[in-house]
Structure formats: structure tokens, C-alpha cells
Amino acid sequence: MTTSFNLNGKPVTVTAEPDTPLLWVIRDEIGLTGTKFGCGVALCGACTVHLDGAPVRSCQTPVSAVSGKQVATIESLSKDNSHPLQKAWIAHDVPQCGYCQSGQLMSASALLQTNKNPSDTDIDNAMSGNICRCGTYNRIRAAIKSAAADMRSKA
């Protein structure tokens, strides 16, 4: 079966079984490997992408569910780490092992699209589905606040 959707601003058409997880279509069929496989049951958040602007777990989203929709992966933020979140992640030394970072950044990006000045509670709620094995949650929160401030100053 073919499925057409918009990926990172470009139209794509893929041939895959309708129940194939979007994660594997993105990684194996399209070749974008920034989105990571973590748990496979939508609990860790490593596979987070945006579907029509909302964060979803691509390991449990069938490709048939994205037909005609907008999908954004970590590669959509920037190619040169110039997105405010990416710059803040670097400035606050957020990554350690780095495995969860694409999912963390995509959840943070979705938050900042709807909330330009998130509180600690807002951040904790938005990020609660993303697990960091290294425990850098305080740095993640600080980076999100920095990115939000940067984005507000440029608005």
C-alpha cells in the first residue's frame, strides 16, 4: 500500500503495510535516522515526532494514520544546530549519552509552539513522557527556559 504525507516540509510517498510503525518508515524507508527506537511501546519518548504539530510516539503510530498529514522529525529543527532549542541544549550541556535527545527536543519544540513562556510545571507536564536514562532533567528544564526566552526576544 502506498501512503503519501508531508515530511519535514516535503511531500513523500512510501510503500509499506498500513500497520507499519511510522518510526520504521522514517528510518528504513526514507533514511532519516535522527528519530530513535527506544522501548517500542510508546513509554520512553525516544521516537517522538510531530504529527500535524502535536508530539506522537512514532513507534506506535501506524503509517496509515499519517496519510495526507504533516510529519516533522528532529531533522526539521535545523541542519546546523541553529534552532534555539538546539543552541540551549548545547549551552546547558544537556546530552550525556544522547540517545533520548531527539525525542526530548521534539517534545520541547511542541511545547514552545503552544506556550512561549512555560513554567516548571508546564515543562514537567510536557516532558513527562520522555525518559532520560542519564537523569539530565534539571538541565533539560533550564534549556527549555533559555530557548523560550531566546524565542520571545526574537518575536
C-alpha positions in Angstrom: 0.0 0.0 0.0 1.2 3.5 -0.7 0.9 6.3 1.7 1.5 10.0 0.9 2.3 12.6 3.6 4.4 15.7 4.1 7.7 15.0 5.9 9.7 18.0 7.2 8.0 20.2 4.6 8.4 17.9 1.6 5.8 15.6 0.1 6.7 11.9 0.3 5.1 8.7 -0.8 6.1 5.4 0.7 5.1 1.8 0.1 4.5 -0.1 3.3 1.9 -2.2 5.1 -0.7 0.1 6.7 0.2 -1.1 10.2 3.9 -0.5 9.8 5.1 1.8 12.6 5.9 5.3 11.3 9.3 5.0 13.1 10.4 2.3 10.7 9.1 4.1 7.6 11.0 7.2 8.6 14.2 5.3 9.4 14.3 2.4 7.0 12.2 3.5 4.0 13.1 7.3 4.0 16.5 7.1 5.6 16.2 9.7 8.3 17.8 8.2 11.4 17.5 11.0 13.9 14.3 9.5 15.3 15.3 6.7 17.7 13.8 3.4 18.7 13.8 3.1 22.4 11.1 0.9 24.0 8.8 0.1 21.1 5.7 0.6 23.4 5.4 4.4 23.5 6.7 4.7 27.0 10.2 6.3 26.7 9.6 9.1 24.1 12.8 8.5 22.1 10.8 8.1 18.9 8.8 11.3 19.3 7.9 13.2 16.1 5.2 15.8 15.4 2.0 14.8 13.6 0.2 18.0 12.5 2.2 19.8 15.2 1.4 17.5 18.1 4.0 15.2 19.6 3.3 11.5 19.0 5.3 8.3 19.5 6.2 7.1 16.1 6.9 3.5 17.3 3.1 3.1 17.9 1.8 5.3 15.1 0.9 3.3 12.0 1.9 4.8 8.7 -1.7 4.7 7.6 -2.5 7.3 10.3 -0.3 9.9 8.7 -1.8 9.8 5.2 -2.2 13.4 4.0 -0.8 14.9 7.2 2.3 16.8 8.2 5.0 14.9 10.0 8.1 16.6 11.4 11.2 14.8 12.8 14.3 16.1 14.6 15.9 16.8 11.2 13.2 19.6 10.8 14.6 21.8 13.6 17.7 22.8 11.7 20.6 21.4 9.8 23.2 23.4 11.7 22.1 23.3 15.3 20.8 26.9 15.0 17.3 26.3 16.4 17.0 28.0 19.8 16.4 24.6 21.5 19.4 23.0 19.9 21.6 26.0 21.0 20.2 25.9 24.5 20.7 22.1 24.7 24.4 22.7 23.8 24.8 25.7 26.2 23.3 23.8 29.1 25.3 20.5 28.4 22.0 18.6 28.3 23.2 15.5 26.3 25.2 12.8 28.0 24.6 9.5 26.2 22.4 11.5 23.7 20.0 8.6 22.9 16.8 10.3 24.1 17.7 13.8 22.8 15.8 13.8 19.5 12.6 12.8 21.3 13.3 15.3 24.1 13.8 18.1 21.6 10.7 17.2 19.7 8.6 17.3 22.8 10.2 20.6 23.9 9.6 22.0 20.5 5.9 21.1 20.6 5.6 22.8 24.0 7.2 26.0 22.8 5.0 26.1 19.8 2.0 26.5 22.1 3.5 28.0 25.2 6.1 30.8 24.8 6.7 31.2 28.5 6.3 27.8 30.2 6.5 27.4 33.9 8.4 24.5 35.6 5.1 22.6 35.9 4.3 23.2 32.2 7.7 21.9 31.2 7.4 18.9 33.5 4.0 18.0 32.2 5.0 18.4 28.5 8.2 16.4 29.0 6.8 13.7 31.4 6.6 11.1 28.6 10.3 11.4 27.8 12.7 9.3 29.8 16.3 10.3 30.2 18.4 7.4 31.4 21.2 9.9 32.3 18.8 12.0 34.5 19.6 15.4 33.0 16.0 16.6 33.7 17.2 19.8 35.5 19.4 20.7 32.5 16.5 19.9 30.1 14.2 22.3 32.1 16.9 25.0 32.1 17.5 24.6 28.4 13.8 24.9 27.6 13.5 28.1 29.6 16.6 29.5 27.9 15.2 28.6 24.5 11.8 30.1 25.3 13.5 33.4 26.4 15.5 33.5 23.3 12.5 32.9 21.1 10.5 35.5 22.9 13.3 38.1 22.5 13.2 37.5 18.7 9.4 37.7 18.4 
